[in-house]
Amino acid sequence: MSELYPTFNKLSYEDKLEIVIEKYLHLMDKIPNQILGFNTNVKVIKGTKKGFDTLTNYMTPYKTIYGNVCALAHIFNCFEGCLQDSGMGKFNVNKVSRFRKIALFNDHPEIFKKILIKDIEKGIRKSKKNGHKLGVRINGTSDIDVIKHFKDIIIQYPDVHFYDYTKIPKYLKKLQRMSNQLPNYHLTYSYSLSQKAQEYIKEATKTDHNIAMVFKNEDQVNKLMSSKQKIKLYGKTYNLINGDNDDLRFLDPKNSIVLLRYKETRASDESISNFVIDLNKLPKEIELV
């Protein structure tokens, strides 16, 4: 085994197999061909109808040998229900791909960045050929400080729409301060029912960023949309939009709650109860007006 990923290679053979099954262990001798996937899921593909292609990066978010790239997952109690384990993320080869990217991000950040730029350049050419604009999500299943690590890339490509979801209010505040410098970066805050998360959510409502809420099913989302009601969260009133129509959050009007339907994962009922809202059992901080 090469020393490409020194943190991983310090582990015993048995411990390595706890992370990467033997069939795919040879991949840990190689650098990923790409960081960003082009139009990789049904939801982002919906954006093509509005003239956008999307590049997305998926990394293993939680409890890795490199720590957590979704830093507040333990407070929001969302790690079991993470999209990391939904869709294509359920397959072992994709789990290895996501782990290898977090290994590269930590052990060789300069190489990670070069591949990221290469992917964006390729994405721009491909989108242009399609007659589309380009969106980029660096935090597909992670919550790293994109401004800290990749501010120069966002500035380098002013015609590319960078966007992410986050659970970390300080990222919202940082972007708010730098909005003139980074007009092409957009953040949407992710709501949680976890009591430990409420102090963070209160902070988020004090910014001008939208908030995404996951509801139990499509029927509940449709019911809210047809009701023409608004949601008051910690005293702040938001308009409602259906976030399942596409993933182009940077097109959403300001002062909005983005309604999303729950997508099946391997999460336990207890974990689901921490982030999936039941319209028939609204928590006290959410009021329909």
ZIZIUR-V124022 format. One line per field, one symbol per residue. phi: phi as a letter, one per 20 degrees, with the letter a starting at -180 (. if undefined). A space follows every 50 residues. Layout:
phi = ???
This chain:
phi = .fdgdgffffffgfffffdcfggdffffecegfbddeelebgfffgfffd ncecdcddcfebldfendecfdgfeeldffeffgddlfffegffffgfff ffffgeebgffgfffgfgffgffffffffemdecdcdfdfccbfffffec gfffffcfeeeebbdbddgffffffffdgfecfddccdedfbegffefff fgfffedeefcecedgbfgffffffffmedddclndecfdcefefadeff efffmceeecefdgceffgffgfeceedgecffffdcec
